[in-house]
Amino acid sequence: MDTWTLMLGLLFSSIGMGYFIYGKRQSNLVALCSGLALMIYPYFIDNRYAALCIGVLLMALPKFIEI
């Protein structure tokens, strides 16, 4: 792992924690699952560009999907 991948993992995991807490308090299933995915996926992705793309997509997911 390089420094960029670690920093992106830290950034998206922090945002994921916020999404998770928001989803739990508001009973929003999409935000809850998106936050959980944002916290977990950096452990499995080593490429910084893939990590950036996946993180941005997971962050945008609650904006476009409502259940």
N, C-alpha and C positions, 0 to 999 in steps of 0.2 A: 504494500500500500504506500502511496505517496502522500505528501502533505495535502494536496488538493482534495483527494478522496476522503481523507480524515476530516477536513474542514467542512466539506459538503455533507458528510455523514452527521457531523455535529449540528450543522445548521438545520438540515431537514428533520433530524430527530427532535430538535427543540420545537420546531414548528409542528411536528407530529404530536408532541405532548400537548400543545395548545389545542390542536384539533380534537384530540382524544378527550380532553377535559370539557371542551365546549360541547362535543357530541354527547357526552355522558350527562351533562347538566340539562341540555335542551332536548334530550331523547331523540337526537338526530342520528340515525343509523349510518348514513353515508359519511358524515363527518367523523363519527366514531371509528368506522372501519378504515377510512382514509388516514386518520391519525395513527392507528395501529400499524398500518402498512408503511407509513412514513418513518415510524420508529424502528421497524424490523428490516426493511429492505437494504439499508447500507451495509449490513453484515454479509450480504451475499453478492454485492456488485463491486468489482474491482476497477472497472473502467470509469474514469471521471466524467466522460461525456454521457455515458449511459446513466450514471448516477444522477447527473444534472437533468437529463431528459425525463427520467422516471420520476424524480422528485417534483419537477414542475407539473407533470401530468397528474400526479397524485394530489398536489395542492389545488389544482384547478377542478378536480373531480366534483367536490361538493357544490361548486358554483353552477354546474351544468346538469347534475342529476339530483332530483328531489323524489323522495319516497314518502 
